């Protein structure tokens, strides 16, 4: 995934829409997440939001 500008926050949601991880850094660890499909949402310094699929194996 490519994000325009500096990342302010990252959030990971499960398929039920529950937030399971977040970070205010450019990285977020997937430790503790079960195998499966997640949505990763990024917010940049311009206030723009992008969402992508994340597969944890």
ABEGO torsion letter per residue (X at the ends): XBBBEBBABBBBBBAAGBBABBBABABBBABGBBBEBBBBBBBBAAGBBBBBBBBBX
